Amino acid sequence: MKHLMNEPVFRQAMQLRMHMSFLIDNLYSYLQVDVLESQWSKLHAGVKASRDFEEVRILHDKYLASIVEQFFLNHPKVLKTLQDVLVMC
């Protein structure tokens, strides 16, 4: 293994692996922290403040719609591109 570390191709492969790992880590961080946790906090606060079931239902519908939008699930081209990148990684 030690003799491979000095090869340019090996270094390039490891650098590519590092960039792919960075991309996946940041994508998952975005999905978990920026989308799920923030939307969950909004839903939770709204449910606490609601007075009836209909308000909760509407809040839940908005929660789901927001997640679908921010996960790019209703943008087929973007979703396909993200899936292709994840498969490559």
Secondary structure as a PSIPRED ss2 file (coil, helix, strand):
# PSIPRED VFORMAT (PSIPRED V4.0)

   1 M C   1.000  0.000  0.000
   2 K C   1.000  0.000  0.000
   3 H C   1.000  0.000  0.000
   4 L H   0.000  1.000  0.000
   5 M H   0.000  1.000  0.000
   6 N H   0.000  1.000  0.000
   7 E C   1.000  0.000  0.000
   8 P H   0.000  1.000  0.000
   9 V H   0.000  1.000  0.000
  10 F H   0.000  1.000  0.000
  11 R H   0.000  1.000  0.000
  12 Q H   0.000  1.000  0.000
  13 A H   0.000  1.000  0.000
  14 M H   0.000  1.000  0.000
  15 Q H   0.000  1.000  0.000
  16 L H   0.000  1.000  0.000
  17 R H   0.000  1.000  0.000
  18 M H   0.000  1.000  0.000
  19 H H   0.000  1.000  0.000
  20 M H   0.000  1.000  0.000
  21 S H   0.000  1.000  0.000
  22 F H   0.000  1.000  0.000
  23 L H   0.000  1.000  0.000
  24 I H   0.000  1.000  0.000
  25 D H   0.000  1.000  0.000
  26 N H   0.000  1.000  0.000
  27 L H   0.000  1.000  0.000
  28 Y H   0.000  1.000  0.000
  29 S H   0.000  1.000  0.000
  30 Y H   0.000  1.000  0.000
  31 L H   0.000  1.000  0.000
  32 Q H   0.000  1.000  0.000
  33 V H   0.000  1.000  0.000
  34 D H   0.000  1.000  0.000
  35 V H   0.000  1.000  0.000
  36 L H   0.000  1.000  0.000
  37 E H   0.000  1.000  0.000
  38 S H   0.000  1.000  0.000
  39 Q H   0.000  1.000  0.000
  40 W H   0.000  1.000  0.000
  41 S H   0.000  1.000  0.000
  42 K H   0.000  1.000  0.000
  43 L H   0.000  1.000  0.000
  44 H H   0.000  1.000  0.000
  45 A H   0.000  1.000  0.000
  46 G H   0.000  1.000  0.000
  47 V H   0.000  1.000  0.000
  48 K H   0.000  1.000  0.000
  49 A H   0.000  1.000  0.000
  50 S C   1.000  0.000  0.000
  51 R C   1.000  0.000  0.000
  52 D C   1.000  0.000  0.000
  53 F H   0.000  1.000  0.000
  54 E H   0.000  1.000  0.000
  55 E H   0.000  1.000  0.000
  56 V H   0.000  1.000  0.000
  57 R H   0.000  1.000  0.000
  58 I H   0.000  1.000  0.000
  59 L H   0.000  1.000  0.000
  60 H H   0.000  1.000  0.000
  61 D H   0.000  1.000  0.000
  62 K H   0.000  1.000  0.000
  63 Y H   0.000  1.000  0.000
  64 L H   0.000  1.000  0.000
  65 A H   0.000  1.000  0.000
  66 S H   0.000  1.000  0.000
  67 I H   0.000  1.000  0.000
  68 V H   0.000  1.000  0.000
  69 E H   0.000  1.000  0.000
  70 Q H   0.000  1.000  0.000
  71 F C   1.000  0.000  0.000
  72 F C   1.000  0.000  0.000
  73 L C   1.000  0.000  0.000
  74 N C   1.000  0.000  0.000
  75 H C   1.000  0.000  0.000
  76 P H   0.000  1.000  0.000
  77 K H   0.000  1.000  0.000
  78 V H   0.000  1.000  0.000
  79 L H   0.000  1.000  0.000
  80 K H   0.000  1.000  0.000
  81 T H   0.000  1.000  0.000
  82 L H   0.000  1.000  0.000
  83 Q H   0.000  1.000  0.000
  84 D H   0.000  1.000  0.000
  85 V H   0.000  1.000  0.000
  86 L H   0.000  1.000  0.000
  87 V H   0.000  1.000  0.000
  88 M H   0.000  1.000  0.000
  89 C C   1.000  0.000  0.000
